[in-house]
Structures are given as structure tokens and as C-alpha cells.
Amino acid sequence: MGIDEVVQLGRMTLQEILILAAPVLGIAVVVSLLINVVQVVTSLQETTLSTVPRLLATGAACFFMMPWMWRHLTVFTTHVLSDFNVYLH
């Protein structure tokens, strides 16, 4: 397995991680921004008011997106492991 194949496999893996993590991280960012705006408007600076909803939103996003994530990861893994000739040279 040459350097080119290793770099390509690493690039594909990092791209897959980005595709799977981006929606969950995006939801966490949006929820955090909304909560921060509410905290600024109401002058409530309690840390649990910002942490708990973000954790709940992230957990819900992971729960509801899990079937899509599993399918996407299964397709990627099947693609990577389907042809070993590329890795044996």
C-alpha cells in the first residue's frame, strides 16, 4: 500500500467524519446561539440554562439522525472493505 492510497484513505475517512458530525454540531451551535441571545436579553447568566438545552438538543439530534448516520457509515465501510486489492499492492 503506497503513500497515495494511505493519503486517499485518510482523506475519505476525514471527509466521512465531517459529513457525519456537521449536522449535530450545527444543531448545537444554533441552540447555543439562541440560548445566548435569550440570556443576554433576560440578563440570566446561569450556566445550567446554557448547558442543559444544548445537551438535550445534541442528544435528540443524535437519536433522530442515528439511522441516517448508520446507513452512511455502513456504505462507507462496505466501500472501503469491499476491494482489498487496492491495499495489498
LUMFILUM-830918 format. One record per residue (C-alpha): x, y, z. Coordinates in steps of 0.05 Angstrom, whole numbers, padded with zeros to 5 digits, always signed. Each point is the difference from the previous one (the first is absolute). Example, Ala and Ser with C-alpha at 12.3 -4.5 7.8 and 13.67 -1.06 7.14 Angstrom:
BEGIN
+00246-00090+00156 +00027+00069-00013 
This chain:
BEGIN
+00000+00000+00000 +00032+00063-00024 +00000+00070+00027 -00054+00022-00048 -00049-00053+00023 +00013+00017+00073 -00012+00074-00013 -00063-00015-00040 -00027-00046+00055 +00015+00052+00053 -00033+00054-00041 -00062-00042-00011 -00004-00017+00074 +00006+00073+00021 -00052+00020-00051 -00047-00053+00027 +00011+00025+00071 -00016+00071-00022 -00063-00022-00036 -00025-00039+00061 +00019+00052+00053 -00020+00064-00036 -00076-00004+00010 +00006-00016+00075 +00051+00056+00010 -00043+00048-00040 -00060-00014+00044 +00043+00010+00062 +00024+00067-00027 -00069+00025-00018 -00029-00020+00068 +00059+00033+00035 -00009+00064-00038 -00075+00002+00015 +00012-00012+00074 +00055+00052+00002 -00047+00051-00031 -00054-00017+00052 +00051+00006+00056 +00024+00068-00025 -00071+00026-00006 -00023-00026+00068 +00068+00012+00035 -00001-00072+00028 +00071-00026+00001 -00012-00069+00030 +00045-00053-00030 -00052-00055+00005 -00047+00041-00044 +00050-00004-00056 +00027-00070+00011 -00062-00042+00010 -00039+00021-00063 +00063-00007-00042 +00011-00071+00026 -00074-00018-00010 +00001+00027-00071 +00065-00036-00017 -00027-00065+00030 -00065+00007-00038 +00037+00015-00065 +00043-00062+00009 -00061-00042+00017 -00042+00022-00060 +00058+00001-00049 +00029-00068+00021 -00034-00041-00056 +00028+00047-00053 +00069-00001+00034 +00000-00076+00003 -00019-00007-00073 +00052+00051-00021 +00054-00034+00042 -00020-00069-00026 +00006+00022-00072 +00068+00031+00014 +00026-00061+00037 -00026-00047-00054 +00033+00042-00053 +00067+00001+00037 +00000-00075+00017 -00030-00026-00066 +00065+00001-00040 +00063-00021+00036 +00042+00000-00064 +00012+00074+00007 +00031-00010+00069 +00041-00062-00017 +00045+00031-00053 
